[in-house]
Amino acid sequence: MNGAVRLPLDVPDLRFDGSGGSLVRRSVLPSGVRVLSERVPAAQSATVGFWVAVGSRDEAEGGYGSTHFLEHLLFKGTRARTALDIAVSFDAVGGENNALTAKEHTCYYAKVRDRDLEMAVTVLADMFCASVLDPEEFENERGVILEELAMADDDPADVANERFFEAVFGAHPLGRPIGGSPASIAGVTRDAVHAHYRANYRPQDLVVTVAGAVDHDVLLDWLARALAEAGWDPAREATPVPRRTPLGRPLQRGSALTVVERPLEQAVVMLGSSGFPAADARRPVISVLNSVLGGGMSSRLFQEIRERRGLAYSVYSFAAGYSDAGLFGMSAGCSPQRAGDVAELLLAELHRLAADGITDAELARARGQLGGASALALEDSDTRMSRLGRSELTLGEFVDLDETLRRLEGVTPDAVRALAVEFAERPLSLTAVGAVDASAFPLAVDAAA
């Protein structure tokens, strides 16, 4: 394939070749359902996902956590299947079945052998269209989710991550926890979650993606039959919901310093700032910067903080992109006594990158790392299925491996340095969880202010 392929909502059929001999097809059905498949040569399994572009950022006050709550409930039974029936369907064939809620989407997915793909499509369609949200199951699952939140609150890395998002995004909806809070989950009603379900799980909201051993025309037949059996009217026409547009709300940092004191053996430190939207043209530059700074064992953060100084076991940088905003950060786990030193080293490496840029050798190594990691990831149908979903819901374009490599080749040291300067000049947020207090971070706080 040459270049990226745009995915207009008003084009009913697309077909093109992907790198490695795969065949990508996309159909927009009269009902508004969008179906994307990638047929991979010699594959003997497939991964299927049912997506909606609804995540935690879309929840109204009083219903925080309802998207994640609903994700749990769709496994609890339909008009035709009990929760046990759903579980047995996949266990009996050695398949995998799960779901995820993110800030901007929800996905229900399964991975099975090619011979069991029709079953997976049928069961997921039934879950998606015809869940009953039984009141008794609702209350049972409320307890399960509260336990899940409690488990996450016992993990200092999870706590640091949630508080870091709050610190960077402030009042923006992206700053809210995906799972809600114990108070919001305890207070949400079945009627509120049901209303959320009816409003957002419609044909025009649904995107189905399949990668691996799949025939697109056969998939369309299976899906049409499964959706009709689940109760959707096949004669009802609609246009797909538009892709997400920015809210227009300015992004303001929530806090410069957040410290959560816990009696732990290790402190988790995160330092960073706002980033860039997922569709920003600088995505390849961000990837290279992240690789050089903290993307592997040869990265600057790993070499300086772990290898040379022995101050941390885990140390890395990361970036996340959404439809209208993004986030960039660095993280390390260290002894509480050295948390201030580690925070200053994180900051120093970012400033050094902004001042000196990267070498040609680092650029070549980053290109090799990113290209190789992308190629290896695509050996898994899960990755290909997810790529189709992100392409349709967020990016509006399909970018295959060849185009990814071409874009990486276009990244220059000057572009990486310019981006590092921009990150270094933005208001920074520092979050720490552990047996530390604010006095441990004087220089980092000065830089963040």
For each residue, the residues with C-beta under 8 A, 3 or more apart:
1: 5 16 17 18 19 400 402 403
2: 402 403
3: 403
4: 397 398 399 403
5: 1 14 16 24 397 398
6: 396 397
7: 11 14 26 391 392 396 397 398
8: 11 396
9: 28 239 240 242 243
10: 28 239
11: 7 8 14 28
12: 27 28
13: 25 26 27 28
14: 5 7 11 24 25 26
15: 23 24 25 26
16: 1 5 24 398
17: 1 21 22 23 24
18: 1 21 22 23 24 38 398 400 401
19: 1 22 400 401 402
20: 40 41 378 401
21: 17 18 41
22: 17 18 19 38 39 40 41 384 400
23: 15 17 18 38 39 216
24: 5 14 15 16 17 18 36 37 38 39 388 398 400
25: 13 14 15 36 37 39 216
26: 7 13 14 15 34 35 36 37 392
27: 12 13 34 35 36 216 220
28: 9 10 11 12 13 32 33 34 35 240
29: 32 33 34 35 203 220 224
30: 237 238
31: 203 204 227 232 234 236 237 238
32: 28 29 202 203 204 205 206 237 238 239 240 241
33: 28 29 203 204 206 207 208 223 227 240
34: 26 27 28 29 206 207 208 240 392
35: 26 27 28 29 207 208 209 210 216 219 220 223
36: 24 25 26 27 207 208 209 210 388 389 391 392
37: 24 25 26 209 210 211 214 216 219 388
38: 18 22 23 24 210 211 212 214 384 385 388
39: 22 23 24 25 43 212 213 214 215 216
40: 20 22 43 211 212 213 381 384
41: 20 21 22
42:
43: 39 40 46 114 212 213 381
44: 113 114 212 213
45: 111 112 113 114 212 213 381
46: 43 111 112 114 117 120 210 211 212 213 214 381
47: 109 110 111 210 211 212 381 382 384 385
48: 109 110 111 112 117 120 121 124 208 209 210 385
49: 107 108 109 208 209 210 385 386 388 389
50: 107 108 109 124 125 127 128 206 207 208
51: 105 106 107 206 207 208 209 389 392 393
52: 105 106 200 201 205 206 207
53: 104 105 205 207 241 243 244 393 394
54: 58 67 105 106 200 205
55: 58 67 101 102 103 104 105 106 178
56: 59 64 65 67 68 101 102 103 173 176 177 178 179 180
57: 103 104 173 174 176 322
58: 54 55 67 104 173 200
59: 56 63 64 65 66 67 173 176 196
60: 63
61: 64
62: 184 187 188 192
63: 59 60 66 184 188 192 193 196
64: 56 59 61 176 177 180 181 184 188
65: 56 59 68 69 145 177 178 179 180 181 184 185 188
66: 59 63 69 70 180 188 192 193 196
67: 54 55 56 58 59 70 71 101 106 178 196
68: 56 65 71 72 101 145 178 179 180
69: 65 66 72 73 141 142 145 180 185 188 193
70: 66 67 73 74 106 133 193 196 197
71: 67 68 74 99 100 101 106 108
72: 68 69 75 76 141 144 145
73: 69 70 76 131 133 137 138 141 193
74: 70 71 99 108 127 128 131
75: 72 83 86 87 99 127
76: 72 73 83 131 132 133 134 137 141
77: 81 82 83 85 86 131 132 134 137
78: 81 86 126 127 129 130 131 132 230
79: 130 132 231
80: 126 130 229 230
81: 77 78 85 86 89 123 126 127
82: 77 85 86
83: 75 76 77 86 87 137
84: 87 88
85: 77 81 82 88 89
86: 75 77 78 81 82 83 89 90 97 123 127
87: 75 83 84 90 91 97
88: 84 85 91 92
89: 81 85 86 92 93 95 97 119 123
90: 86 87 93 95 96 97 110 112 120 123
91: 87 88 94 95
92: 88 89
93: 89 90 112 113 116 119
94: 91 112 113
95: 89 90 91 110 111 112 113 116 120
96: 90 110 111 112
97: 86 87 89 90 109 110 120 123
98: 108 109 110
99: 71 74 75 106 107 108 109
100: 71 106 107 109
101: 55 56 67 68 71 106 178 179
102: 55 56 105 106 107 178
103: 55 56 57 173 174 178 322
104: 53 55 57 58 244 322 323 393 394
105: 51 52 53 54 55 102 389 393 394
106: 51 52 54 55 67 70 71 99 100 101 102
107: 49 50 51 99 100 102 386 389
108: 49 50 71 74 98 99 124 127 128
109: 47 48 49 50 97 98 99 100 124 382 385
110: 47 48 90 95 96 97 98 120 123 124
111: 45 46 47 48 95 96 381 382
112: 45 46 48 90 93 94 95 96 116 117 119 120
113: 44 45 93 94 95 116 117
114: 43 44 45 46 117 212 213 214
115:
116: 93 95 112 113 119 120
117: 46 48 112 113 114 120 121 210 213 214 219 222
118: 121 122 222
119: 89 93 112 116 122 123
120: 46 48 90 95 97 110 112 116 117 123 124
121: 48 117 118 124 125 208 210 219 222 223 226
122: 118 119 125 126 222 225 226 229
123: 81 86 89 90 97 110 119 120 126 127
124: 48 50 108 109 110 120 121 127 128
125: 50 121 122 128 129 223 226 227 229 230
126: 78 80 81 122 123 129 130 226 229 230
127: 50 74 75 78 81 86 108 123 124 130 131
128: 50 74 108 124 125 131 201 206 230
129: 78 125 126 201 227 230 231 232
130: 78 79 80 126 127 230 231
131: 73 74 76 77 78 127 128 197
132: 76 77 78 79
133: 70 73 76 137 138 190 193 194 197
134: 76 77 137 138
135: 138 139 190
136: 139 140
137: 73 76 77 83 133 134 140 141
138: 73 133 134 135 141 142 190 193
139: 135 136 142 143
140: 136 137 143 144
141: 69 72 73 76 137 138 144 145
142: 69 138 139 145 146 185 186 188
143: 139 140 146 147
144: 72 140 141 147 148
145: 65 68 69 72 141 142 148 149 179 185
146: 142 143 149 150 182 185 186
147: 143 144 150 151
148: 144 145 151 152 179
149: 145 146 152 153 179 180 181 182 185
150: 146 147 153 154 182
151: 147 148 154 155
152: 148 149 155 158 159 162 179
153: 149 150 158 159
154: 150 151
155: 151 152 158 159
156: 159 160 262 264 266 267 268 433 434
157: 160 161 268 333
158: 152 153 155 161 162
159: 152 153 155 156 162 163 260 262 268 433
160: 156 157 163 164 260 268 269 270 331 431 432 433
161: 157 158 164 165 270
162: 152 158 159 165 166 177
163: 159 160 166 167 258 260 431 433
164: 160 161 167 168 258 270 272 329 429 431
165: 161 162 168 169 174 175 177 327
166: 162 163 169 170 175 176 254 255 258
167: 163 164 170 253 254 255 256 258 429 430 431
168: 164 165 175 253 254 272 273 274 327 329 429
169: 165 166 172 174 175 251 254 274 325 327
170: 166 167 175 251 252 253 254 255
171: 175 249 252 254
172: 169 175 247 249 251 252 325
173: 56 57 58 59 103 176 247
174: 57 103 165 169 322 325 327
175: 165 166 168 169 170 171 172 254
176: 56 57 59 64 166 173
177: 56 64 65 162 165 180 181
178: 55 56 65 67 68 101 102 103
179: 56 65 68 101 145 148 149 152 185
180: 56 64 65 66 68 69 149 177 184 185 188
181: 64 65 149 177 184 185
182: 146 149 150 185 186
183: 186 187
184: 62 63 64 65 180 181 187 188
185: 65 69 142 145 146 149 179 180 181 182 188
186: 142 146 182 183
187: 62 183 184
188: 62 63 64 65 66 69 142 180 184 185 192 193
189: 192 193
190: 133 135 138 193 194
191: 194 195
192: 62 63 66 188 189 195 196
193: 63 66 69 70 73 133 138 188 189 190 196 197
194: 133 190 191 197 198
195: 191 192 198 199
196: 59 63 66 67 70 192 193 199 200
197: 70 131 133 193 194 200 201
198: 194 195 201
199: 195 196 202
200: 52 54 58 196 197 205
201: 52 128 129 197 198 205 206
202: 32 199 205 206 238
203: 29 31 32 33 206 227 232 236 238
204: 31 32 33 238 239 240 241
205: 32 52 53 54 200 201 202 241
206: 32 33 34 50 51 52 128 201 202 203
207: 33 34 35 36 50 51 52 53 389 392 393
208: 33 34 35 36 48 49 50 51 121 223
209: 35 36 37 48 49 51 385 386 388 389 392
210: 35 36 37 38 46 47 48 49 117 121 214 219 385 388
211: 37 38 40 46 47 214 381 382 384 385 387 388
212: 38 39 40 43 44 45 46 47 114 381 384 385
213: 39 40 43 44 45 46 114 117
214: 37 38 39 46 114 117 210 211 218 219
215: 39 218 219
216: 23 25 27 35 37 39 219 220
217: 220 221
218: 214 215 221 222
219: 35 37 117 121 210 214 215 216 222 223
220: 27 29 35 216 217 223 224
221: 217 218 224 225
222: 117 118 121 122 218 219 225 226
223: 33 35 121 125 208 219 220 226 227
224: 29 220 221 227 228 234
225: 122 221 222 228 229
226: 121 122 125 126 222 223 229 230
227: 31 33 125 129 203 223 224 230 232 234
228: 224 225 231 232 234
229: 80 122 125 126 225 226
230: 78 80 125 126 128 129 130 226 227
231: 79 129 130 228
232: 31 129 203 227 228 236
233: 236
234: 31 224 227 228
235:
236: 31 203 232 233
237: 30 31 32
238: 30 31 32 202 203 204
239: 9 10 32 204
240: 9 28 32 33 34 204
241: 32 53 204 205
242: 9 245
243: 9 53 323 393 394 396
244: 53 104 323 324 393 394
245: 242 323 324
246: 323 324
247: 172 173 324
248:
249: 171 172
250:
251: 169 170 172 274 325
252: 170 171 172
253: 167 168 170 256 273 274 427 429
254: 166 167 168 169 170 171 175 429
255: 166 167 170 258 429
256: 167 253 427 428 429 430 445 448 449
257: 429 430 431 438 441 444 445 448
258: 163 164 166 167 255 429 430 431 432
259: 431 432 433 436 437 438 441
260: 159 160 163 431 432 433 434
261: 434 435 436 437
262: 156 159 433 434 435
263: 435
264: 156 267 336 433 434 435
265: 335
266: 156 333 334 335 336 434
267: 156 264 333 334 335 336 339 432 433 434 435 436
268: 156 157 159 160 331 332 333 432 433 434
269: 160 331 332 333 334 339 342 343 346 430 431 432
270: 160 161 164 329 330 331 430 431 432
271: 329 330 331 343 346 347 428 429 430 431 444 448
272: 164 168 327 328 329 330 423 428 429
273: 168 253 327 328 329 423 426 427 428 429
274: 168 169 251 253 325 326 327 328 426
275: 286 319 320 321 325 326 327 328 423
276: 280 282 283 286 321 326
277: 280 321 322 323 324 325 326
278: 283 321 322 323 326 390 394 395
279: 283 321 323 394 395 396
280: 276 277 283 286 321 326
281:
282: 276 285 286 415 419
283: 276 278 279 280 286 287 321 407
284: 287 288 404 407 408 410 411
285: 282 288 289 411 415 416 419
286: 275 276 280 282 283 289 290 319 321 328 419
287: 283 284 290 291 319 366 370 408
288: 284 285 291 292 358 363 366 367 370 408 411 416
289: 285 286 292 293 353 358 416 419 420 423
290: 286 287 293 294 295 317 318 319 328
291: 287 288 295 296 299 365 366 369 370
292: 288 289 295 299 300 353 358 362 363 365 366 416
293: 289 290 299 300 301 317 330 349 350 353 420
294: 290 299 300 301 302 315 316 317 318 330
295: 290 291 292 299 316 317 366 369
296: 291 299 302 369
297: 302
298: 302 303 365
299: 291 292 293 294 295 296 302 303 316 317
300: 292 293 294 303 304 349 352 353
301: 293 294 304 305 306 315 316 317 330 332 345 346 349
302: 294 296 297 298 299 305 306 307 315 316
303: 298 299 300 306 307 308
304: 300 301 307 308 309 345 349
305: 301 302 308 309 311 312 315 332 342 345 346
306: 301 302 303 309 310 311 312 313 315
307: 302 303 304 310
308: 303 304 305
309: 304 305 306 345
310: 306 307
311: 305 306 332 334 335 338 341 342 345
312: 305 306 315 332 333 334 342
313: 306 333
314: 331 332 333
315: 294 301 302 305 306 312 330 331 332 333 342
316: 294 295 299 301 302 330 331 332
317: 290 293 294 295 299 301 328 329 330 331
318: 290 294 328 329 330 331
319: 275 286 287 290 326 327 328 329
320: 275 326 327
321: 275 276 277 278 279 280 283 286 326
322: 57 103 104 174 277 278 325 326 394
323: 104 243 244 245 246 277 278 279 394
324: 244 245 246 247 277
325: 169 172 174 251 274 275 277 322
326: 274 275 276 277 278 280 319 320 321 322
327: 165 168 169 174 272 273 274 275 319 320
328: 272 273 274 275 286 290 317 318 319 423
329: 164 168 270 271 272 273 317 318 319
330: 270 271 272 293 294 301 315 316 317 318 346 349 350
331: 160 268 269 270 271 314 315 316 317 318
332: 268 269 301 305 311 312 314 315 316 342 346
333: 157 266 267 268 269 312 313 314 315
334: 266 267 269 311 312 338 339 342
335: 265 266 267 311 338 339
336: 264 266 267 339 434 435 436 440
337:
338: 311 334 335 341 342
339: 267 269 334 335 336 342 343 432 434 436 440 441
340: 343 344 436 440 441 442 443 444
341: 311 338 344 345
342: 269 305 311 312 315 332 334 338 339 345 346
343: 269 271 339 340 346 347 430 432 440 441 443 444
344: 340 341 347 348 443 444
345: 301 304 305 309 311 341 342 348 349
346: 269 271 301 305 330 332 342 343 349 350 444
347: 271 343 344 350 351 428 443 444 447
348: 344 345 351 352
349: 293 300 301 304 330 345 346 352 353
350: 293 330 346 347 353 354 420 423 424
351: 347 348 354 355 424
352: 300 348 349 355 356
353: 289 292 293 300 349 350 356 357 358 416 417 420 424
354: 350 351 417 420 421 423 424 425
355: 351 352
356: 352 353 417
357: 353 413 414 416 417 420
358: 288 289 292 353 362 363 366 413 416 417
359: 362 363 413
360: 363 364 413
361: 364 365
362: 292 358 359 365 366
363: 288 292 358 359 360 366 367 411 412 413 416
364: 360 361 367 368
365: 291 292 298 361 362 368 369
366: 287 288 291 292 295 358 362 363 369 370
367: 288 363 364 370 371 405 408 409 411
368: 364 365 371 372
369: 291 295 296 365 366 372 373
370: 287 288 291 366 367 373 374 404 408
371: 367 368 374 375 401 404 405 408
372: 368 369 375 376
373: 369 370 376 377
374: 370 371 377 378 401 404 405
375: 371 372 378 379 401
376: 372 373 379
377: 373 374 380 383
378: 20 374 375 383 384 387 401
379: 375 376 383
380: 377 383 384
381: 40 43 45 46 47 111 211 212 384 385
382: 47 109 111 211 385 386
383: 377 378 379 380 386 387
384: 22 38 40 47 211 212 378 380 381 387 388
385: 38 47 48 49 109 209 210 211 212 381 382 388 389
386: 49 107 209 382 383 389 390
387: 211 378 383 384 390 391 398
388: 24 36 37 38 49 209 210 211 384 385 391 392 398
389: 36 49 51 105 107 207 209 385 386 392 393
390: 278 386 387 393 394 395
391: 7 36 387 388 394 395 396 397 398 399
392: 7 26 34 36 51 207 209 388 389 396
393: 51 53 104 105 207 243 244 389 390
394: 53 104 105 243 244 278 279 322 323 390 391
395: 278 279 390 391 398 399
396: 6 7 8 243 279 391 392
397: 4 5 6 7 391
398: 4 5 7 16 18 24 387 388 391 395
399: 4 391 395 403 404 407
400: 1 18 19 22 24 403 404
401: 18 19 20 371 374 375 378 404 405
402: 1 2 19 405 406
403: 1 2 3 4 399 400 406 407
404: 284 370 371 374 399 400 401 407 408
405: 367 371 374 401 402 408 409
406: 402 403 409 410
407: 283 284 399 403 404 410 411
408: 284 287 288 367 370 371 404 405 411
409: 367 405 406
410: 284 406 407
411: 284 285 288 363 367 407 408 415 416
412: 363 415 416
413: 357 358 359 360 363 416 417
414: 357 417 418
415: 282 285 411 412 418 419
416: 285 288 289 292 353 357 358 363 411 412 413 419 420
417: 353 354 356 357 358 413 414 420 421
418: 414 415 421 422
419: 282 285 286 289 415 416 422 423
420: 289 293 350 353 354 357 416 417 423 424
421: 354 417 418 424 425
422: 418 419 425 426
423: 272 273 275 289 328 350 354 419 420 426
424: 350 351 353 354 420 421
425: 354 421 422
426: 273 274 422 423
427: 253 256 273 448 449
428: 256 271 272 273 347 444 447 448
429: 164 167 168 253 254 255 256 257 258 271 272 273 448
430: 167 256 257 258 269 270 271 343 441 444 445 448
431: 160 163 164 167 257 258 259 260 269 270 271
432: 160 258 259 260 267 268 269 270 339 343 436 440 441
433: 156 159 160 163 259 260 262 264 267 268
434: 156 260 261 262 264 266 267 268 336 339
435: 261 262 263 264 267 336
436: 259 261 267 336 339 340 432 440 441
437: 259 261 440
438: 257 259 441 445
439: 442
440: 336 339 340 343 432 436 437
441: 257 259 339 340 343 430 432 436 438 444 445
442: 340 439 445 446
443: 340 343 344 347 446 447
444: 257 271 340 343 344 346 347 428 430 441 447 448
445: 256 257 430 438 441 442 448 449
446: 442 443 449
447: 347 428 443 444
448: 256 257 271 427 428 429 430 444 445
449: 256 427 445 446
